[in-house]
Structures are given as C-alpha cells and as structure tokens.
C-alpha cells in the first residue's frame, strides 16, 4: 500500500516536471534570437560597414561576438578580441556620428543606423 503511494507520488512529480519544462521551452521558443554560431578572424574592410552590435555569451547565444552589419544589410560575425575590432568599431561610430549630422542622407550613409547602446 505504501509502495503504491510512493509510486503515485513519483509519477505525479515526473508529470509536473514534464509540464513545467515544456512550458519553459514554449515561452523561450516565442522569443527568436539571431546568434552568430561562429566567427571569422578575417579583417572586414571599413568601407562596407554600416553598423555593429555586440553578442554576449549567455544572452541566448553560445559565443561572444561582434556582429558587423554591412551597407548591403549582411551580418558578419567577428571575434571581439581580434586586434582589428576596436579600429572597425571606432570607424563605424565616427561614420554614424557624421551621418547623424547629415540626417542619414547621402550615399555614404546608405543603411547606416545608430549603434544600439
């Protein structure tokens, strides 16, 4: 009799865990996250860049990366510790500042948008 009660309790706990885990999966599944799965150490030419964002490991993504957006709206993934990254980020920041002053008009400012904070 006690064995049947323990078995029922185990089944109930297992079902509760199954229901909770499926709900967590659904709630996280509703939030689409675009992540870089790998990075390239190849330096990206400045003149094609229009913006960048930082990808942080643990915020739904498996690796740290800098996501550079090109003027043709392609996303290129780069390692945040590469020696050329700081130069490209500074260049994009300067470009965004210049384009902001021009109200984002002109060929140089094509697809350039402020970098998210």
N, C-alpha and C positions, 0 to 999 in steps of 0.2 A: 504494500500500500504506500509506504514512504517512498519506495522506488518510483512508483508511478507519479507521485507529486513532484519529485526531483526531475524526472523526465519531462513532465509538462512545463515546469519552470524553465528548463534548458531550452525547450522548443520555443517558448514564448520569448525568451531573451534573444534567441537567434533570429526569430522573425522581426522583433523590434529593431535589432541591429541592421537587418537587411533593409527594412523600410527606411530607417534613418539614412543609411548610406546611399540608397537610391535617390532620396530627396536631395541630399547634398550634391550628388552628381548632376541632377537636373538643374538645381539652382546655379551651380557653377557653369553648367553647359549653356545657359542662357546668355552668358557673357562671352562674346567672341574676342579672343586675344590673338593678335598677329604677332608672332615672335620670330626672330632670326634663329634658325636651327644650327647655323654655322657662320663663321666669319671668314673674310679674305684679308690676308696681310698685304695684298697688292695696293699701293697708294692710289687714291682716287684723284683724278685731275680736278683742280679747283673750279675751272670754268664750267663744269657741268652741274655743279652743286646748287641747290635751291633752298635746302633746309636740313635739319637733323633733329633727332630725338635720342634719348638715352633709354636703353632697355636694361632693366635691373633684374638680375637673377632672383627668383623667388616671388616676383610680382606676376606670376602666371607663366613665366618663361624660365627655361632651363640654363641659359647662359647670359653673362653680361655682354652688351654690345652697344655700339653707336650705329644708329640707323640713319644713313645719309639719304636724303631724297634728291633726285636729280631734277633738272628743269623739264625732263620728259616724264616726270612722276614715277620713276623707277626707284625702288628702295635697294640700297646696297648696304650690306652688313659688314661692319669693321670691328676689330678688337679695340676696346677702349684704351689699352695700354701701348698700342703701337706708337712709335716715335712721331709719326706724321699726323696723328689725330688732332692734337692741340692746334696745329697750324691750320687744318681744314675747318675746325670749329670756329677759330678766330676769324678766318676768311668769310665764313658764312654769316657770322654775327655782324661783321662790317658791311657785307652786302645787304643784309636785312635792314641795317640802320640807314644806308644810302637809299634803299628802295622805299623805306618808310617816309623819308624826306620828300621823295618824288611821288608819294601816294601810290606806290607799287605800279607805276606806269612806265612803259618803255621796254624794249627788247631785253635789256639786262635784267629786268625784274620779272621776266616771264616765269610764272609758277612759284615765285618767291613769296613765302609767308613768314610771319614772325615765328621764331622758335619758341615752343611751349616751355614755360618755366619749370 
